[in-house]
Amino acid sequence: MSRSPNPLALILFGAGFAVKVLWWIALAVLVVWLLGFLVRSTTAAGGRGRWYRW
């Protein structure tokens, strides 16, 4: 007897998977931002001071 998967279980699994993927993306963006921040802030006398626009 084959049962069809519960739609709620599929939705929750999909949401959990999406949240996990978003956490990995956020972590990668944070690492890139920190690397850029550290690389740019090590210039002597603030040569490139503020690299953001605001």
Stockholm file with secondary structure:
# STOCKHOLM 1.0

chainA/1-54         MSRSPNPLALILFGAGFAVKVLWWIALAVLVVWLLGFLVRSTTAAGGRGRWYRW
#=GR chainA/1-54 SS CCCCCCHHHHHHHHHHHHHHHHHHHHHHHHHHHHHHHHHHHTSGGGTTCCCSCC
#=GC SS_cons        CCCCCCHHHHHHHHHHHHHHHHHHHHHHHHHHHHHHHHHHHTSGGGTTCCCSCC
//
